[in-house]
C-alpha cells in the first residue's frame, strides 16, 4: 500500500510520531489510509451540506475497515461570483483544485480517495486530480437543490437572473422581484436546473466514477446520506480489487459521457471540462468528434432552463440510469466498461426503468433527433463556438444580423439595458476569453438581460467568454481562437453581417477573406484589463489550463 511509505519501517519512526500527534491508534495505523477530499464551506449553497456527506462517507469507510482522513478542497459559487471581478477567478479554480488535491494526495501517500464535490469547477477539478493521482477513487456529490416555486410554478436561479432583466425593463415591479428572490433557491444543493454543476455530477456517474444516483438524488434527501455511506463501502472494494480511475475513465467511457451529455442537454461548459479531464487521462477529446456524437444522439430531456423539468423530476423519472437505458436500446453506449460499483456500465443500468416519459422521452420519440449541444465552426470560429442547441428557440436556429460589438461584458449589458439592442441584432462580446478577460467569465448576465428585455427569440449573442447551462436563446460561447490572441472575433466591426446556422454547425461573418486579411494586418494586441490580484495578472499571460514556471510580470502590472 502507498501508506506504507509513511507508516512502515525504522526510517518512518518520525512519521509515526506525527501520526501519534494526530491521535491515531496502533489499530488504526494498520488500516488502509483513505483520503476524503471534502469541499465543504459556508459560502457556496451547494457545499453547505457537504460536512454531513463527509461524515457519512467516513462512517462507511470505517465500517468497511479503512481509516478515513479528511482534507479540504476549495470551491467558488459562480452565482455569487457573477457580475464583478470575482467571475474572472472562477474558471481558474478548476486547475487550482486539481493541483492542490494532487499535492495533498501525493505528499501524504493515501491508498485511495473519496472525492466530495458539488459545484461548477469543483467537480472537473477533482476528476482531473483523480486521473493524475490514479489511486482507487469514488465520487459522491452533495446533490442538487430542490426547485423553488413562484406563483405555483417551479423556478430556479436562472429565472431569478431573468427576473432582474424584466425588472430593469419595467416589466415587473419590486414586489414581484422580491417574490423570486425569496423563493427560487429554497434548499441547499447545486442549483436545480441542468447547469454546469449538475451536468458534471451526472457525467461523473456516466463515466463510471460516481455511484448510480450521484447526479440526481436531491441534496436534502436521506437517500443522499445513504449514497455517501455506500461510497465509503465502495472505495474499500475498489482498493481490494485495485480498480483505479484510469481503468474506469477510458475513451469509451468518455464517449458515453458525450452521448448522455447530448441526450440530457447539459451545460456548454462540459465542452471545456471533458477535454481537460480526458487530457489528464492521456488522450485527446476532439470537438469535431463531439459533433459526430451529437449528430447521432437524440435529445431526450428538456431540463431547466430548456424546459419545465428540474433535477428532482429527472431523479423521480429514474435518473441517469434510465436515460442511459433509453440510449442503450439503439446500441448508442459502450456497456462493457468497469465502474466504481465494481460492475460494468451495462450491469449498472440493467434494471433501470423510465418512470416518466414526459421527463425522459423514449428514444423513439425524442425532443430533437440530435444532441443538446452543437460545436459551430466557420470564419468567425475556426476552432470552436459552442451553443446549447436544446435551449435555442426554433426561429433562431438559423439567423443573420448586424454585429453590435463590445470589448467587455459590462459595456454590452449597459447597451442591452439601455435599449440600444434591437430585434435581429447579433451582440458580439470579445476580449473575455481565458487570456483576454482574463479568466473567461460566464456570460449569464447579458443573456439574462436579453431575455428580460423580451429579445430572446430575436437577438443572438456571441462571445469568446463562456456560457453555462443556465443560458438560453442563441448564445454562442467559447469562440476560439479568442480575441486576445488575434482570433477572427477580434476583427469583427460594427454592422458586419453575422450568419448563424446551427443545424449546419456554421458560424461566419460575411466579410471577404481579402478584407479579413487587411484587418489582421492592422490588428494589434491589447494589454489585458487587469485591475487587481496576482492570479489575474498571471492569468493574463497564460491561457487557462497551461502550467509551468511563474512568469516575471511587466513592471507596470505590479
C-alpha positions in Angstrom: 0.0 0.0 0.0 1.1 3.6 -0.6 0.7 4.4 3.0 3.5 2.0 4.0 5.8 4.8 2.7 4.8 6.9 5.6 4.0 4.3 8.2 6.3 1.3 8.0 10.0 0.8 8.8 12.6 2.4 11.0 13.0 5.4 8.8 9.3 6.2 9.2 9.5 6.4 13.0 9.4 10.3 12.8 6.3 9.9 10.5 4.6 7.7 13.1 5.3 10.2 15.8 3.4 12.7 13.8 0.5 10.3 13.4 0.6 9.9 17.1 0.2 13.7 17.4 -2.9 13.3 15.3 -4.4 10.9 17.8 -4.3 7.8 15.7 -4.1 4.5 17.5 -1.9 1.5 16.6 -5.0 -0.3 15.4 -5.9 2.5 13.1 -2.4 2.7 11.8 -2.7 -0.9 10.4 -5.7 0.0 8.2 -5.7 1.4 4.6 -5.5 5.2 4.7 -8.3 6.7 2.7 -8.2 10.4 1.8 -11.6 12.0 2.0 -11.5 15.2 -0.1 -14.3 17.3 1.3 -15.3 20.6 -0.4 -17.4 21.9 2.5 -17.6 25.6 3.0 -20.0 28.2 4.3 -20.3 30.4 1.2 -21.5 28.0 -1.5 -25.1 26.8 -1.2 -24.1 23.5 -3.0 -21.4 22.9 -0.4 -23.0 23.9 2.9 -24.3 20.3 3.4 -21.0 18.5 2.5 -20.0 18.2 6.1 -22.9 15.8 6.5 -22.0 13.9 3.4 -18.4 13.7 4.6 -19.4 12.2 8.0 -21.4 9.6 6.2 -18.6 8.7 3.9 -16.1 8.4 6.8 -18.6 6.2 8.6 -18.9 3.9 5.6 -15.1 3.7 5.2 -14.6 2.9 8.9 -17.3 0.2 8.9 -15.6 -1.4 5.8 -12.2 -1.5 7.5 -10.5 1.7 6.4 -9.0 4.7 8.1 -10.8 7.9 6.7 -8.6 11.0 6.7 -10.3 14.2 5.7 -8.7 17.2 3.9 -10.3 20.1 2.1 -10.7 21.4 -1.5 -11.8 24.9 -2.4 -15.0 25.8 -4.4 -16.4 29.1 -5.8 -20.1 29.8 -6.2 -20.5 31.1 -9.8 -23.8 32.8 -8.9 -22.2 34.8 -6.1 -19.1 35.5 -8.2 -21.2 36.8 -11.1 -21.3 40.4 -12.3 -18.0 41.6 -10.7 -14.3 40.8 -10.7 -14.9 37.5 -8.9 -16.1 35.8 -12.1 -12.6 36.3 -13.5 -11.4 33.9 -10.7 -14.0 31.2 -11.2 -12.7 29.1 -14.1 -9.0 29.1 -12.9 -10.0 27.4 -9.6 -10.5 24.2 -11.6 -6.8 23.9 -12.1 -6.0 25.1 -8.6 -8.3 22.4 -7.2 -6.6 19.8 -9.3 -3.1 20.9 -8.4 -3.8 21.2 -4.7 -5.5 17.9 -4.4 -2.7 16.2 -6.3 -0.3 17.8 -3.9 -2.1 16.5 -0.8 -2.7 13.0 -2.1 0.9 12.5 -3.2 2.5 14.2 -0.3 0.7 12.0 2.3 0.6 8.8 0.3 -3.1 7.9 0.6 -4.0 4.4 -0.5 -7.4 5.5 -2.0 -9.6 8.6 -2.2 -13.2 9.6 -1.9 -14.0 12.9 -3.6 -16.9 15.0 -2.3 -17.5 17.9 -4.7 -20.7 19.6 -5.9 -20.3 22.8 -7.9 -19.1 24.1 -11.2 -15.3 23.9 -11.2 -15.0 21.7 -8.2 -16.2 18.5 -9.9 -14.0 18.7 -13.0 -11.0 19.8 -10.9 -11.3 16.8 -8.7 -11.8 14.5 -11.7 -8.6 15.8 -13.1 -6.8 15.2 -9.8 -8.2 11.7 -9.7 -6.8 10.9 -13.1 -3.4 12.3 -12.1 -3.0 10.5 -8.8 -4.6 7.3 -10.1 -5.3 5.5 -6.8 -8.7 3.9 -6.3 -11.2 6.8 -6.2 -15.0 7.2 -5.8 -17.0 10.4 -6.3 -20.1 11.3 -4.3 -21.6 14.8 -4.8 -23.7 16.9 -2.5 -26.7 16.7 -4.8 -29.0 19.2 -6.5 -31.2 21.8 -4.8 -34.9 21.4 -4.9 -36.7 23.8 -7.3 -38.4 26.8 -5.8 -41.9 27.8 -6.6 -43.3 31.2 -7.7 -47.0 31.5 -8.4 -47.3 27.7 -8.2 -44.7 27.1 -10.9 -41.2 25.6 -10.4 -38.4 28.0 -10.7 -34.6 28.1 -10.3 -31.7 30.5 -10.2 -31.8 31.3 -14.0 -35.4 32.5 -13.5 -34.0 34.9 -10.9 -31.5 36.4 -13.3 -34.1 36.8 -15.9 -36.5 38.4 -13.4 -33.8 41.1 -12.8 -33.8 41.7 -16.5 -37.6 42.0 -16.5 -37.5 44.4 -13.6 -34.9 46.6 -15.3 -37.0 46.6 -18.4 -40.0 47.8 -16.4 -42.0 44.6 -16.9 -42.3 43.6 -13.3 -42.2 45.6 -10.0 -40.1 45.3 -6.9 -42.6 43.1 -5.1 -42.5 40.5 -7.9 -38.7 40.6 -7.9 -38.7 40.0 -4.1 -41.0 37.1 -4.6 -38.5 35.5 -6.9 -35.6 36.4 -4.6 -37.2 34.7 -1.6 -38.4 31.5 -3.4 -36.2 30.4 -6.2 -33.4 28.8 -4.0 -35.3 27.0 -1.2 -32.7 24.5 -0.1 -29.0 23.7 0.0 -27.6 21.9 -3.1 -26.3 22.7 -6.6 -28.8 25.0 -8.4 -31.8 22.9 -9.6 -31.6 23.1 -13.4 -29.3 21.3 -15.8 -26.5 23.8 -15.2 -22.8 23.1 -15.1 -22.6 21.6 -11.6 -25.5 19.1 -12.2 -24.2 18.4 -15.7 -20.8 17.4 -14.3 -22.2 15.4 -11.4 -24.4 13.5 -13.9 -21.5 12.9 -16.2 -19.3 11.7 -13.3 -21.9 9.0 -12.9 -21.9 8.2 -16.6 -18.1 8.0 -16.9 -18.2 5.5 -14.0 -16.6 7.5 -11.2 -19.8 8.1 -9.3 -22.4 5.6 -7.9 -25.8 5.4 -9.6 -27.8 8.3 -8.2 -24.8 10.6 -7.8 -26.1 13.2 -10.3 -29.7 13.4 -9.4 -30.6 12.5 -5.8 -31.6 15.9 -4.2 -29.2 17.3 -1.5 -31.9 17.2 1.2 -33.0 13.6 0.7 -31.9 11.0 3.2 -31.0 8.8 0.1 -28.1 11.2 -0.4 -26.7 10.3 3.0 -27.2 6.6 2.3 -25.4 7.0 -1.0 -22.5 8.6 0.8 -22.2 5.7 3.2 -22.2 3.4 0.2 -19.4 5.4 -1.4 -17.4 4.6 1.8 -18.1 0.9 1.3 -17.4 1.1 -2.4 -13.9 2.6 -2.0 -12.8 -0.3 0.1 -14.0 -2.8 -2.5 -12.1 -0.8 -5.3 -9.0 -0.8 -3.2 -9.2 -4.6 -2.7 -9.7 -5.1 -6.4 -7.1 -2.4 -7.3 -9.6 -0.7 -9.7 -8.2 2.8 -10.5 -9.5 5.9 -12.2 -7.7 5.3 -15.4 -9.2 1.8 -15.6 -12.6 3.5 -15.5 -12.0 6.7 -17.4 -11.3 5.3 -20.8 -12.1 6.6 -24.3 -15.2 4.5 -24.3 -16.4 6.0 -21.0 -15.9 9.5 -22.4 -17.8 8.6 -25.5 -20.6 7.5 -23.2 -20.3 10.8 -21.3 -20.7 12.7 -24.6 -23.7 10.6 -25.6 -25.5 11.3 -22.3 -24.4 15.0 -22.4 -26.2 15.3 -25.7 -29.3 13.4 -24.5 -29.6 15.5 -21.4 -28.8 18.9 -23.0 -26.1 19.6 -20.5 -24.2 22.9 -19.9 -21.9 24.1 -22.7 -19.1 24.2 -20.0 -18.9 20.4 -20.4 -17.1 21.2 -23.7 -14.4 22.8 -21.6 -14.2 20.3 -18.8 -14.5 16.9 -20.5 -11.5 17.5 -22.8 -9.4 18.7 -19.8 -10.2 15.6 -17.8 -9.5 13.4 -20.9 -6.2 15.1 -21.3 -5.2 14.1 -17.7 -6.2 10.5 -18.6 -3.7 10.6 -21.5 -5.9 11.1 -24.6 -7.5 13.9 -26.7 -11.2 14.5 -26.9 -11.7 16.4 -30.1 -14.5 18.8 -30.5 -15.1 17.5 -34.1 -15.9 14.2 -32.5 -18.4 15.9 -30.1 -20.3 17.0 -33.2 -20.3 13.5 -34.6 -21.7 12.2 -31.3 -24.3 15.0 -31.3 -25.5 14.3 -34.8 -26.3 10.7 -33.9 -27.7 11.1 -30.4 -31.3 12.1 -29.8 -32.1 14.8 -27.2 -34.3 13.0 -24.6 -34.6 15.6 -21.8 -35.5 19.3 -21.6 -34.5 20.3 -18.2 -34.5 23.9 -16.9 -33.8 26.3 -18.5 -34.5 24.5 -21.8 -37.8 23.2 -20.4 -40.1 23.0 -17.3 -38.4 20.0 -15.7 -35.8 20.1 -12.8 -33.3 17.7 -11.3 -35.7 16.3 -8.8 -38.1 15.4 -11.7 -35.2 13.6 -13.5 -34.4 11.7 -10.3 -38.1 10.6 -9.9 -38.2 9.6 -13.6 -35.4 7.1 -13.0 -32.3 9.3 -13.1 -29.2 8.9 -15.3 -29.5 5.1 -15.4 -32.9 5.5 -17.1 -31.5 7.9 -19.6 -28.7 5.5 -20.4 -31.1 2.6 -20.6 -33.0 4.5 -23.3 -29.8 5.2 -25.3 -28.8 1.5 -25.0 -31.9 0.5 -26.8 -30.3 1.7 -30.0 -26.8 0.5 -29.0 -25.5 4.0 -28.5 -23.4 3.2 -25.4 -20.4 1.1 -24.5 -21.7 -1.2 -21.8 -18.6 -3.2 -21.0 -16.5 -0.7 -19.1 -15.8 -1.2 -15.4 -17.2 1.4 -12.9 -16.8 2.3 -9.2 -19.6 -0.2 -8.3 -17.1 -2.9 -9.4 -19.7 -3.8 -12.1 -19.9 -2.8 -15.7 -22.0 0.0 -17.1 -24.4 -2.5 -18.6 -24.8 -4.3 -15.3 -25.4 -1.0 -13.5 -28.3 0.0 -15.8 -29.7 -3.4 -16.4 -32.7 -2.9 -14.1 -33.2 0.8 -14.8 -36.8 1.8 -15.8 -38.0 5.1 -17.4 -40.8 6.1 -15.0 -41.9 9.3 -16.7 -41.8 9.5 -20.5 -42.5 13.3 -20.4 -39.3 13.9 -18.4 -37.2 11.3 -20.2 -38.5 10.9 -23.7 -38.4 7.3 -25.1 -35.7 7.1 -27.7 -38.3 6.6 -30.4 -39.9 9.9 -29.5 -37.1 12.4 -28.6 -37.4 16.2 -28.2 -34.9 16.5 -31.0 -33.3 13.9 -33.3 -29.8 15.3 -32.4 -28.0 16.3 -29.3 -28.5 19.2 -26.9 -25.0 20.8 -27.7 -23.5 21.8 -31.0 -20.0 22.9 -31.9 -20.0 25.5 -34.6 -17.2 26.4 -36.9 -16.6 29.0 -39.7 -14.5 32.0 -40.5 -15.6 33.6 -37.2 -14.8 30.5 -35.1 -12.0 28.4 -36.9 -11.6 26.2 -33.8 -14.9 26.2 -31.8 -18.1 28.1 -31.0 -20.4 26.1 -28.6 -24.1 26.5 -28.3 -26.7 24.8 -26.1 -28.9 23.8 -29.1 -31.7 22.4 -26.9 -32.3 25.8 -25.3 -32.4 27.8 -28.6 -35.8 29.0 -29.9 -36.7 27.3 -33.2 -36.8 30.6 -35.0 -33.2 31.3 -34.0 -31.6 28.1 -35.3 -30.8 30.0 -38.5 -30.2 33.7 -38.1 -28.4 36.6 -39.8 -28.0 40.0 -38.4 -25.7 43.0 -37.9 -23.0 42.8 -35.3 -23.1 45.0 -32.3 -19.6 44.8 -31.0 -18.4 45.2 -27.4 -15.0 44.7 -25.9 -16.2 43.6 -22.5 -19.4 42.2 -20.9 -20.1 45.3 -18.8 -20.4 47.5 -21.9 -22.7 45.0 -23.6 -25.0 44.9 -20.5 -25.3 48.7 -20.4 -26.3 48.7 -24.1 -28.9 45.9 -23.7 -30.5 47.5 -20.6 -30.3 50.9 -22.3 -32.5 49.8 -25.1 -29.7 50.1 -27.7 -30.0 46.5 -28.9 -32.8 45.7 -31.3 -34.5 42.7 -32.9 -32.3 41.0 -35.4 -29.0 42.2 -33.8 -26.1 39.9 -33.0 -24.3 41.0 -29.9 -20.6 40.2 -30.0 -18.7 40.3 -26.7 -15.0 39.8 -27.0 -11.7 40.1 -25.0 -13.5 37.9 -22.4 -11.6 34.7 -23.1 -9.1 32.8 -20.8 -6.3 35.2 -21.6 -8.2 38.3 -22.7 -10.6 38.6 -19.8 -8.5 37.3 -18.1 -10.3 34.3 -16.7 -13.1 33.6 -19.3 -16.1 35.0 -17.5 -19.5 33.3 -17.7 -21.9 35.4 -19.7 -25.2 34.7 -17.8 -25.8 38.4 -17.1 -26.0 39.6 -20.7 -28.1 36.6 -21.8 -30.5 37.2 -18.8 -30.7 40.9 -19.8 -31.6 39.9 -23.4 -34.3 37.5 -22.1 -35.6 40.1 -19.7 -35.9 42.7 -22.5 -38.0 40.2 -24.4 -35.4 39.7 -27.1 -34.5 36.1 -26.5 -36.1 34.9 -29.8 -34.8 37.7 -32.0 -31.3 38.6 -30.7 -28.2 36.3 -30.8 -25.1 36.6 -28.6 -21.6 35.5 -29.5 -18.5 35.7 -27.2 -15.0 34.3 -26.6 -16.1 34.1 -22.9 -18.3 31.1 -21.9 -21.9 30.3 -21.1 -23.4 28.0 -18.6 -26.2 25.5 -18.6 -28.4 28.4 -17.4 -28.1 30.3 -20.7 -31.0 30.4 -23.1 -31.5 31.6 -26.7 -28.9 31.7 -29.5 -26.0 32.2 -27.1 -22.8 31.0 -28.7 -19.7 31.0 -26.4 -16.2 29.5 -26.2 -15.4 31.1 -29.6 -11.8 30.2 -30.4 -9.3 31.5 -31.1 -10.1 34.3 -28.7 -9.8 37.9 -29.5 -6.7 38.4 -27.2 -4.6 36.1 -29.4 -5.9 37.7 -32.7 -8.8 35.3 -33.4 -11.3 36.4 -36.0 -13.7 37.6 -33.4 -11.2 40.5 -32.7 -11.7 41.6 -36.4 -15.5 42.0 -36.3 -16.6 45.5 -37.0 -19.9 47.2 -36.1 -22.5 46.3 -38.6 -20.8 43.2 -40.1 -23.4 40.7 -41.0 -23.1 37.6 -38.8 -24.5 34.3 -40.1 -25.5 31.5 -37.7 -26.7 28.1 -38.9 -26.9 25.7 -36.0 -28.3 22.8 -38.0 -25.2 23.0 -40.3 -22.8 23.8 -37.4 -21.7 27.1 -39.1 -20.7 30.4 -37.6 -19.5 33.0 -40.1 -19.2 36.7 -40.7 -20.0 37.8 -44.3 -16.7 39.5 -44.9 -14.3 38.6 -47.7 -11.0 36.9 -47.0 -9.2 39.8 -48.5 -10.9 42.2 -46.1 -10.2 39.9 -43.1 -6.6 39.8 -44.1 -6.5 43.6 -44.3 -7.9 43.7 -40.7 -5.5 41.1 -39.5 -2.5 43.3 -40.6 -4.0 46.3 -38.7 -4.9 44.4 -35.5 -2.6 45.0 -32.5 -2.6 43.0 -29.3 -4.1 44.8 -26.3 -2.8 44.9 -22.7 -5.4 42.9 -20.7 -7.6 44.9 -18.3 -6.2 43.6 -15.1 -7.3 45.7 -12.1 -6.4 43.6 -9.1 -4.9 40.3 -7.9 -1.7 38.4 -8.7 -3.6 35.5 -10.1 -5.4 37.7 -12.7 -2.1 39.2 -13.8 -0.6 35.8 -14.2 -3.7 34.5 -16.0 -3.4 37.3 -18.5 -0.1 35.9 -19.6 -1.1 32.2 -19.9 -4.4 30.7 -21.1 -6.4 28.6 -18.6 -5.0 25.1 -18.2 -1.4 25.9 -19.0 1.0 25.0 -16.3 4.7 25.9 -15.7 7.0 28.2 -14.0 5.7 31.5 -12.6 6.4 34.2 -15.2 8.0 37.6 -14.5 5.3 40.2 -14.9 5.8 43.5 -16.7 6.8 46.2 -14.2 3.7 48.4 -14.9 1.4 45.5 -14.0 2.7 45.1 -10.4 
